[in-house]
C-alpha cells in the first residue's frame, strides 16, 4: 500500500460534517468517492480533526492508503476533477507521499482553528454562511482579556458539549486570541486537541463579554464552575474554520499569514 497525505479545503455548509454518516453527505464520503472513481480503491481515509455540520476548513489534513503508486501531482488533479464533476464543495490543495508511520490524526502536535464574527448593523450578503453576524457593537479588547482566562491547562467541562465522548474534559489551550479589523472580529485557538463544541462554546461566551454583558471575571467563574449550564450560548458553525495542523516533521499550513490525542471529539 502507498500512503498519501493531503491538505483539504471545504465549504461545510452542504455537509453533515467531516465524518461519514447515514443521514446525509459528508466531506469524508465525498473524498472517498473521488478516490474510488479515480483509482478503483475502496478506502477509509482519516482526518486530523472531525468537524461538525456547517464548519469549514482551509487546512484539514487527511491520509489515504492506495493500492498503487501515484505521482502526487496526478493524484491531486484526478481527485479534484472527480470532486468537481460530482459538484462537491471540496478541494485537494496539496498531495504528498507519506511514510507508513504518518497518521493524520495521531501524528498531529497542534491544531489551529479560526472563528469569524462580523459585527455591524447591516446584514451579511457576501459573507452569509461564512461568519457569525452580530448586529450589536462589540469590544474585542474585552473579549481578548476574557479569552486569556481560558488559556492553559484546565478542566473545560463548562465548554464541552453534553454529547462529548472524550474520556477527560482536561485540555491544554495554547492560544486563544481575539483581534479586530474593521467589522471583522477573529478568534484564533490552538491546542493539541479540542473537546466537542469547545471553540463554538468559547465564541458564544466571549460574545457576551464583547457586548458588556459579562466581564473577564465572569468568564473565569464559568470555567471554574465546571458546569455546562454556566457556559454562554454556543456560537453557530458558520464562522468556524479548521485552519492548520502541525506535525513533527513539517507545519502543514495553507495561509501562514493568517492564521482536534484524545481527538475523538474534535468536533469544534
Protein Blocks (a to p, Z undefined) as FASTA:
>chain_A
ZZddddddddfklpgbjbdcfkbccfklmmmmmmmmmnopacddddfbdcdehiacfkbc
cddddfbdcdfklmmmmmmmmmmmnopacdcfbdcdddfkbcfklmpmbdcddddddddf
bdcfklgoiaccdfbdcdfklmmmmmmmmgccddfklmgcfkbcbfbfcdcdfbdcddde
hjbccdddddfbdcehklmmmmmmmmmmmnopacfklmmmmmmnopaklpccdddfklpc
cfbdcdfkbccdfblmlggcjfklmcZZ
